[in-house]
Amino acid sequence: MSKQPVFGLFLLWAMLFIGGCREEAAKPSKDYEYLPTYVEQGINVVVEIPAGTNHKIEYDKENKEFVVDQRNGKDRIIDFLPYPGNYGFIPSTYMDPAVGGDGDALDVLIVGESVPSGTVMAVKPIAALMLIDEGEEDTKIIAVPADPAKRVMKADDFQEFSITYDGAKHIIENWFLYYDGLGTAESKGWKDGDYAMKEIEKWAVGKKGE
């Protein structure tokens, strides 16, 4: 066998290997949980679960990737209607268990068109849904995209949300009450956007202006 074809194959393999390494190195790696809470347009959020899916996707902090949550060794698929908005967390927030938190970042539901897991966007909080989930306080921040052009409903504050989109408000509340099974969650009512901002400030690791 001629040495030229062998050398050619080796050269091709080397090019593919080096190219593959470069491609691997070029893949973005983000510590999503450490992104700033506050941005010029409003509040930063990280989307874990796109609107319209039933897969309970979570951000794996150790491996820096988005994976489907596991329950009893199986992918957690919500046995109910799909998520009514993009669901995720507010980065650089930590609900300290020592002061009544659940040990995670603050949850947020963004009402808008579906976006992929890992999307970082600026939002405007317009409400807070107060829940008791399995005996623990579980506040859900409800937000709309900061850019009005990206909104699917024109609610800019809690009053508009409550009056013009009262049906959507009830759908969101009922979804959270039933998505994980009847009786697992209890509603303690709604709070306005000012309360939502104070709740974010309460749990923000990097306080506004720091």
TAPEFEN-V507027 format. One record per backbone hydrogen bond with DSSP energy under -0.5 kcal/mol. CO is the residue of the C=O (numbers start at 1). NH is the residue of the N-H. Records with the same first field share a line. If there is no record, write none. Layout:
BEGIN
CO: NH ; NH
END
This chain:
BEGIN
2: 6
3: 7
4: 8
5: 9
6: 10
7: 11
8: 12
9: 13
10: 14
11: 15
12: 16
13: 17
14: 18
15: 19
16: 20
17: 21
18: 22
19: 23
20: 24
21: 25
22: 26
23: 27
24: 27
30: 32
31: 34
32: 35
33: 92
37: 44
39: 42
42: 39
43: 123
45: 47 ; 121
46: 48 ; 89
47: 118
48: 50
49: 87
50: 53
53: 83
54: 78
55: 57
56: 69
58: 60 ; 67
59: 61
60: 64 ; 65
65: 60 ; 67
67: 58
69: 76
71: 74
74: 71
75: 77
76: 56 ; 78
78: 80
83: 52
86: 110
87: 48 ; 49
88: 108
89: 46 ; 91
90: 93 ; 106
92: 205 ; 206
94: 96
95: 103
96: 99 ; 101
97: 100
104: 95
106: 90
107: 141
108: 88 ; 110
109: 111 ; 143
110: 86 ; 112
111: 145
116: 119
119: 47 ; 121
121: 45
122: 146
123: 43 ; 125
124: 144
126: 193
127: 142
128: 130 ; 191
129: 131 ; 140
130: 188
131: 133 ; 138
132: 134 ; 186
133: 136
136: 133
138: 131
139: 107 ; 141
140: 129
141: 109 ; 143
142: 126 ; 127
143: 111
144: 124
146: 148
147: 150
148: 151
150: 113
157: 161
158: 162
159: 163
160: 164 ; 165
163: 166
165: 169
166: 170
167: 171
168: 172
169: 173
170: 174
171: 175
172: 176
173: 177
174: 178
175: 178 ; 179
177: 185
178: 181
181: 184
184: 134
186: 132
189: 130
191: 128
192: 196
193: 197
194: 198
195: 199
196: 200
197: 201
198: 202
199: 203
200: 204
203: 94
205: 207
207: 210
END
